[in-house]
């Protein structure tokens, strides 16, 4: 039997998703209307961040609607959707790390910035981001096919925890998540400290602005970390005490840890940028 209030909860979760998908689309359109911006690696990486954050919102919304609507899905399709969603989640912190490195090079090596940070290098960085983020997924699918081939094509409600139930998948996912965030946090902190040291000895406005940008990247990284904590909290013993309470807690966690961080992250960064802000406001209104 479906819990009461499900249609209202579904609408409350869909509205911010749809609104910020529209906001992200307007930002991408504003970037496309200024081709000169897309010649800068900084804006190429930001456009990629908008793209993957929008994918995360879309997939999270679809998976949530599938669950509350009790849609039966073939195992192959469920694995493909949930694993692709996991890849997009892992890409956000990696993208932020690359954006931080780009600002670090611009401030610490200004004479070499134009030769190091190029649109081609931004494209290479994006390919590396997709490759690294997909590594865990390929390993998990390989293990799944070899360790659990029974009922591989059976139908059921699509939940990642119900498909990858063996402890080896949980351990592997958490290990990759921890390693990923430790490395990304190290990169962001190192670039922030290096730029902060440069700012102490420089009066240039661009250095101080880069310092604030890297601090914002650190805040965005915290939002990404909060989102990845959803699966760990959602699978913990505290949510198995009472089914009714567990459903309410899961809904609150879904909104606070998945939806709102993904909505705020690109919006804060995009509206702070002077070159994009005017164009965004013009197209949005």
ABEGO torsion letter per residue (X at the ends): XBBBGAAAAAAAAAAAAAAAAAAAAAAAAAAAABAAAAABAAAAAAAAAAAAAAAAAAAAAAAAAAAAAGBBBBAAAAAAAAAAAAAAAAAAAAAAAAAAAAAAAAAABAAAAAAABBAAAAAAAAAAAAAAAAAAAAAAAAAAAAABABGAABBBBBBAAAABABAAAAAAAAAAAAAAAAAAAAAAAAAAAAAAAAAAABABAAAAAAAAAAAAAAAAAAAAAAAAAAAAAAABAAAAABAAAAAAAAAAAAAAAAAAAAAAAAAAAAAABAAAAAAAAAAAX
